[in-house]
Amino acid sequence: MACGLAAIYFWVKVYFETKRGSIAWLLLALTAIFLITTSIFPSIAISSQDTDITEMILLFMGFWSAVYTGIFAGAGILIFQAFETIPREKLGDFLIEGMVFTSSEEDNENIPEVEQISTLLSRSTLIEYTPKSRYEDSVIEISLRLYGEMVNTVLVSTQPRTAMYKEKIGDLMDIGAMKFIEISTTCKEVSNEDGIIKLPDDELDKFFELTSKLPKGCAVIFEPITQLLIAEGEQKCYEFMSEMAERFATSELLLIGMINKAAHDEQTISRIEGLFLNLAEEEGAKIRLIKGGKEEYIRFYVGEKFYMEPDVEVILE
């Protein structure tokens, strides 16, 4: 009986010390109650001269044994499932804190070897570059990585970069995984030339018609923000970008904008930044992404660790 009381006391103390810990501790405390009954009920049955009371106690003991074994088995199942489903390094967290795992600062600082671009850019992101950086590599990198993650992509650019993008990643356009839209100063109406949709720069409103049927989750890389600011003026470009950000957010599209931060004054850059939820900048062979106060990186793997799968077909509607 003394051992049973001690077991109940210690298992209940463990449960309350762990607060939201595994319910297995509480079940083990309930199991300890049986240890007390095994000393109390038999003594009553032996000392009682009434056969009816003795039989009733024996029946109760049989019932209580079933309850006890069920509770004990339940505690065992919980702990066994923990060993089967919870990573070994997290078992202590599970038993002490339940399913609420707390990551250490060291874990937070670890950057995965290959990041999920579609996850990091799940909110609208503005990537800032300088004249000395080859931001075209960023566009190619992001386009290929999005394709690798089965995300349909629309790339909006201007000449002469459109021709370069077609040369480098034109295969994505050929298999239907990507669309090119070129904002042109020479064409007079919307047209499709060699798979590239050409949009006159004086008919920017038609851009929203071209993108109105994009599927949810599709990514739009809008590269020529700086060119629009210079050609159309700050106010017109801002109104166009503002409408784009609002429409794409409503349609749940991934918007990735790019701007030359050295080509504009701080006020202009600040206005454009306000249209995006995330801000990023190029740093050598990676893009530094500021997201919720935490820095994350998109490293360049093109030509090194990225391989296209020729049999995969993704259709952009």
N, C-alpha and C positions, 0 to 999 in steps of 0.2 A: 504493500500500500504506500509505503514511504517512497519507494522508487517511482511508483506511478504518479504521485503528487509532484515529485521532482521533475519527472519527464514533462508533465503538463506545464509546469512553471517555466522551464527552460525553453520549450518549443514556442510557447506563447510570447516569451520575451524576445526570442529570435524574430518572430513574425512582426512584432511591433517595432523592433529595432530597425528592420529592413523597410518598414513603412509599406511601400508598394511592391515589396518583394514577391517571390513565388508563393502562390497559395498552398504549395506543398507543405510549407512549414506549419500552416494552420491545420491542415489535414493530419499531420503527424501529431500535433497537440491533441486533436480529437481521438486519435488512435491510442494515445497514452491513457485516456480515460478507461479503456478496457483493462489496463493493468490493475487499476483499482478494483474494478468489478470482479476480476478473477480471485481477489482475496476476500471480498465482502460477501458476494452471493453464495459461494460454496459453504462458508461458515454458517450462514443463516440456514441454508438447506439442511446441514448436518445437525445443527442444534434444535431445529424445529421438529416437534413430534407430530405435527399435522401433515398428513400425506398430501392433502390438497395444496398446501402452501409449498411443499417440496416440489411437487409436480409443476406448479406454476413457475417457481424459480428456475427449474430445469428448462421449461419451455422458453422462458425469457432469456436464459443464457444462450439457448440455441439461436433465437432471433438476434440477440445482441452480437453473437459471434459473426453472423452474416453481415450485420452493419459494420462491425469492426474490420472484417477482412475487405469489405468493399471500400471503406475509407482508406485503409492502408494501401490497397491496390491502386486507388486513385492517385495517392501521393507518389507511388512508384511510377505510374504512367507519366505524370507530369515531368518528373526528373528524367525518365528514360527518353521522352520526346525532346527534352532539352539537349541531351547528348546526341540525339539523332538529327536535329534540325538546326541547332544553334552552333555557330562556329566555335571551335574549342577555345579560342582566345576571348570569346564573349560569354562563356559559360558563367564566369563569376559575376558579370554584369546581370545576367538573367536571374541567377539565384538570389542575388542581393537586391537588384532594382527592378525585377520583372522584365517586361519587354521594352522598357525605356532605356535605351543605350545612350550614354553621354560620351562624346568624342573628346579626346584630349587635344590640346593645342598642337601637339606634334602631328596628330592625324589630320587636323584641319589644314596644316601646311603642306601635306603631301599632295602632289599634283599627279593625276593619272597619266600613264605613259601615252595613251591615245585618248584625247578628249572627244566627247560627243558634241560636234559643232551645233547640231540642231538643238541640243539642250542648253549650251552656253549662250546661244543666240536666240533663245526662245522668246526673249523680249526685244523690242526694236533697239537696234544698236547702231551708233555712229562711230565709224573708224576714221581717225584723223591720221593723216600722213604728211610728209614734208616733200619738197621738190627733190631731195637727195634720195628718198626711199623709193624702191620699185614697188609701188602699191599694186601694179598689175599682177605681181606674183601673189599678193594677198587675194586678189579676185580669183585667180586660177586655183589657188590652194583651197579656198572656201568652196568654190564650185565643185571641185573634185571630191572633197570630203563630204559635201552634202549628197552628192551622187552615191558615194559609198554607203551613206546612211539611208538611201532610198527616199530622198527628199527631192521633189520636183523643184526646179529652179528657173527663174526668169532673170536674165542679166540685161540691164539697161546701160548703154554706153554711147559713145560717139566715135567718129573716125578721128584718128587712124587706129585707135585701140580696138574697135570692133573687129577689124580685119585680123589683128594679132590674136584676139581671143578665139576667133573662128579657127585660126591655124592651130592653136594650142589645144583647145577643148571642143573643137567642132564635132568630134565623134559623139559627144553627149547630145548635141543638137540632132545629129543624124538618127540616133536611136530613139528620139522623142523624150529624152530625160530632161531636156533643157530648151528654153526658148531665148532668142536674142531679140532685143528691141533696140534699134538705133535711132537716137534723136538727131535728125539730119537738117542741115541748113540748105541743102540743094534740092531735095525732093519737094514736090508741090502737093502731094496727097499721100495718104497711108497706102503703102504697097508692101509686097513680099518679094524680096529679091534674094534668090539662093538660100531661102530658109530664114533670112533675116528680115524682121518686120521693121520697115522704115517709117518713122513718125516725123512729120514736119515740125520744126521748132516753133512755128507760129500756130500750131494746133495741139498744144499740150493737153488740152481738155480731153482729147480723144484717148489719151493714155489710160484713163479710167475705164473707158469702154473696152479697151484691149485686155485689161486685167480684171474685169468684173466677174468673169467666170472661173477664176483660178480656184482650185480646190483648197479646202482648209488644210493648213500646215505647209502650204507651198512657200518657198523662200523667194524674195525679190531682192536682188543686189542692185541698188541704184548708185551707180558710180559717178555720174557727171554733175554732182551738186555744184562744184566749183565753176564748171563751165556755164551752168545755168545762172549762177550768181553774177558772173561777168557779162553774159550775153543778155539776160532778161532783167537784170537789176535785182536788188535785195528784196524789195517788197513783193514783186510778182513771184519770185522764186520761193519766198517764205510762204506765201499763200498756197502755192502749188504743193510744197512739201508738207504743209500743215494738213491739207485735205488728204494727201496720200497717207500720212501717219494715222489719221482718224479712220479712213476707209479700211486700211489694212488691219488695224487693230480690231475693228468690228468684224471683219472677215476671218480673223485669226490667221493672218499671214505673217511670215517672218520678214521683217523689213531690215535690210542692212544697207546703210548709207555710207558714202565715203566722201571726205572733204579734205582739201589742202589747207591746213590750218595756218600756213605761212602766207597764203595769198589773200587773206582777209583780216580786217581789224577785229579786235577782241569782242566788240559789241555784236558784230555779224556772226562770229563763231558762236557766241553765247546764245543768240536767238535760235540758231539751227540746232545747237545742242539741246535746247529746251524741248524740241519736238521728239527726242528719243529718250527711252528709259535707261539705256545703257550707253556708256562711253568707253571707247577703246582707242588705242594708238599703236602704231607700228614700232617695234623695237628690234632691229636687226632681223633675225630669222624667226621671229615670233610676233604675235599680236598680244599686247597686254590688255586684258579686259577687266574693267572695274565693274563689279556686279554686287550690289547690296553691301558696299563697303569692303568686300573681299576681292583681292586680285586673283584673276585666273588667266591662263595663257592658252593661246592656240599656236602650237609649234608647226613649223613647215615640214611636211613629209613628202611633198611631191617629188617624184623621181627617185625616192629613197625607200619609203615604206608603204607607198600607196600603189595598189595594182587594180586596174579596172577589170571588171568581169564582163566579157563580151556577150555572155548569154543572157544577161539581165536586161529586161525591157521595162521601162517606166514610161507611161504615156501621160503627157501633160495635156489636160483638156482645156 
